Amino acid sequence: MFQQPIDFRDESEALYHVLAELPEADFARRTQFKGWTIDDVVRHLHFWNRAADLSLNDPGGFQDLLARALPEMAKGRGFREVEADLLAGRPGRARLEQWRQFYLGMTERFLAADPKQRVAWAGPDMSARSSISARHMETWAHGQEIYDLLGRECAHTDRIKNIAELGVRTFAWSYANRGRTVPSPAPRVRLIAPSGTPWTWNEDEAENRIEGSAVDFCKVVTQVRNVADTGLVVAGPVAIDWMAIAQCFAGPPQEPPAPGTRYAE
C-alpha cells in the first residue's frame, strides 16, 4: 500500500463534492480552458482514469483503447470528440456519478498494486506510483478550470506535493518534448507548501532558481496559469525559459495560457 492512490481519491472526492452541488444545467457551462464544458472535463477525467486502470490491470485492453483513440487524434480530432465517441454514458449528473464510482474502485486496485510495477502509457511507460500521481495531477489541474468558472478557490492541501514532484521531474521532458537541448543544471526549486512547510529540489543554484508558493508552481507546470499571473520568483535564464514552456503532462507540446486569460471568475 502507498500514499498516492489515497491522494488521488481525496483530490477526486473534493472536486466531486463541489460538482454534486450544481444544478444539472451547469454541466453545460463553458470554462476558460479551450471552451470545454464542465461535462467535458468530467468525461475527460473519467476516460483517462479508465485508461490508467487498464494499463495496470489489463495491458491488452489498454493497447486496444489507444489503437482506437490515437489514430483519430492524429487526424486532428480533439480530445472531446474522440472521448465522446469512445465513452458511453449520459452527460451531467449521470456521468458525474459514473466517474465517481469508477475512481473509488480504481483507488482500491492501485492500493493493492506494487508501486514499482511498470505500466504503459501514451508517452513513455512509468511506475504504478507515477501513473496514479499523474491521474492526481490531471484531476487537480482540470479541477482548477471548474473552480475558476465557479469563482471558488480550491482547498489546497499538502497532497499537491505529488504534483510539484512531477513538475520538477519533468524539467527535461519539457525540453525533449519540444526537440530542444536540455540545459544543465536544473534550477533550484524552493516552494512553500499549503501547510507552510518548505520543499526543495535540486542543488543550490544562486543563478537559476524558482521560489514561492507550491500552488503557484503547480499551476504553472500544469499550464493552469501563465507564470506572469503568479507570485513565483523566477531568476536566471534557464529558470525563466523553463517556466515559459513547463509541461508536466504527456502528449505533444502545449503552450501555456496567455497572461491574464485564466483567473477565478
N, C-alpha and C positions, 0 to 999 in steps of 0.2 A: 504494500500500500504506500502511496506517495501523495504529496500535498496538492499537486497541480490539478488533478481532476476535481478536487473539492473547491478549489479557487474558481475553476471553470463553471461548476454548478452554481456557486454563490453569485458569480457575476451574472449568469443567466437568470437566476431567480430574482435578483434585484431589478433587472430590466423587465422581466415578466410581470412583476407586481405593479410596475408603473403602467405597462400596457393594459393590464387587466382592468384598470380603472376607466379606460377610454370607451366612449360610445362607438358602436360599430362603424359609423360614418367616418370617424377619424382615421381609420386604417387606410383610407384613400388619400389622405393629406400628403402633399409632396414636401420632401425635405430639401435642404440646400445641397445634398450630395447627388449631383447629376440628375436631379428631379425624381429620384427614387421615392416611392411612397413608403409609408410605414409597413404596409403589407409586403412590398418588395424586399425590405430589409429582413423581415421575419422569414420570408421564403428563402432568401439567400443564406441566412444563418442555418436554417434547417437543412437545406440542400447539402452544404459543405460539412455540417455535422454528420450527416448520413455518410458522406464520402469518407470522412476520417474514421468513422466507426467501421466501415467496410475495409479500409486499409489495415485495420488492426485485426479484424475477425474473419474477413472474407476477402483475401487479396485478389482472387479471381473476379469477384463481384465488383471490386474497386476498379480493376482494369477495364471491365465491361462498361462501367459508368463513364470512365474517361474516354473510352473509344466512341461513346455516343456523344459526349459533350464537347470535347476539344475540337473535332473537325468542324462542328457548327460554329464554334467561336472563331476558328481560323478563317471562316468565310466572312467574318465581320459582324456576326450576330453578337449582341451583348449578353452579359450575364442574365439579365432579366428575361430576355426572350427564351434563351436556352433552358434556364431553370424552370420557367413556366411550362415548357413543353415536356420536360422530363419528370416533373414533380407533381403528382396528383394531389388533389385536396382543395377544399373551398377556401377562399380568401377570408380575411378578417379574423374574427374571434375563433372560428373553427381551426384556422391554420395556427393561430397562437397556441391553442391547446395541443395541437399535433406536435408543434415544436417543443413544447414543454415536456410532454410525455416522453418524447424521444431523448431529449438531453438528460433527463433524470435516469433513464435506463442506461444510456451511454456512459454516464459518470460511473456507474457501478461496474461496467465492463472494463473501463480504463483503470479503475482502482484495483481490479483483480489481475491486471497485466504486469509483466516485467517492465519497469520504466525504461530499461535499456533496449528493449525489443526494437528492431528496425522495422519501419513501415514505409511503404511507398507514398509518394505524393505527386502532384502535378509538376513540382520542381524536383530538387534533389530529395532523396529519401532522408529520413530522420528517425530519432528515437521516439518511442511512445510518449515519453515525457515532453519532448519538443512538440509533438503532434497536438497533444491536448493543451499545451501552452499556447500554440498558435490559434486553437479554437477559442481560448480565453481572450487572446488579443483581438481576434475578429469580433467577438461578442462585445467587448468593451469599445472598440473603435466604431463599429456600426451603431452601437447604442448611443454614441455621442450625437449623431445626427438626429436621433429621436429626441434626446434631451434638449438639443438646441431648438428643434421645432416647437417643443412644448414650453420653452423658456425656463427649463429646470436645470439645476446643477446636479450632476451625478454625485452620489455619496461615495467618494473615493476612499479606498482603504489600502493598506499596505500590500494587498494581494497584487496590486499593479506592478510589484517588483518583477513578476514574471514577464510583463510587457517591456519594462525597462531593460531587463536582461536580454530579451530578444532583440530589442533595438540596438543595444551595444554589440551583440554578437553578429548582427547583420551589417556592420560597418563595411566589411569587404564586399559583401553581396551587393550593396547599394552601388558600388563602383563596377564590379564584374558584370552585373546585370545590364549595365549600360555600355559594356565593351570598353571601359576605361581602366587605366592602370590604378591599382590600389595604392594609395600613398602610405608611407610609414614614417614614424609610428602613428598608431591611432591616438586621437586626442584623449586627454584625461577627462573623465566624466564624473562629476560630483553632484549628486542630487539630494534633495530633501524629501523624504517620504511624507505621505499624509499624516503619519504619526509624529513627525518631527525628527525621525531617525535619519542620519546621513548615510547615503550609499555611495560607494566609489568604485570605479572601474579603471583599469589601465594604469600604466606608470605615470608618475608625476610629470606633467608637461607644462612648464611655465608658458611656452609659446602657443600651444594649441590646447584649449580647454573649453569645457561646457559646464556651466554651473547654474543651479536654480531648482525649480520645482520639478519633482519626478512626474507630476501630472502633465506639466507643460512639455517635458521631454517626450513622454509617451504620445502626446497629441501630435508632435512633430514627426516622430518616426512612423506613426500610423497614418500620416497625412490627413489628420483631422483638422489641423491648423497650420497656417504658414508660420514659420519661426518668428516673423516680424510681429505677429499678433500674440506673442507670449512674452513672459518676463525672463526668459533664459539669457544668461550672459554667455556669449559665444565669442571667443577670442582666438585669433590665429587663422591663417589661410586654409589649413586643412579642416579645422572645425567649422569655419564658415561655409566652405564648399560642401562638406558632408551634410550639414543641416539644410542645405538648399535642395538636396537630392535624396535624403534619407528615405528608405523604404524597407520596412521590416516584414513585408508580406510577399508571398510568391507571386509569380506572373511577370509579364513584360513591364518595362519601366513605366511608371506613372508619375505625372507631375503633381506636386503639392498644390493645394488651393492657392489662388492669388491672395495677397494681403487683403484683409477686410471682407472676404467673401464667406467665411464660416464663423458664426457667432451665435450666441443664445438670443432667440427672437423675443 
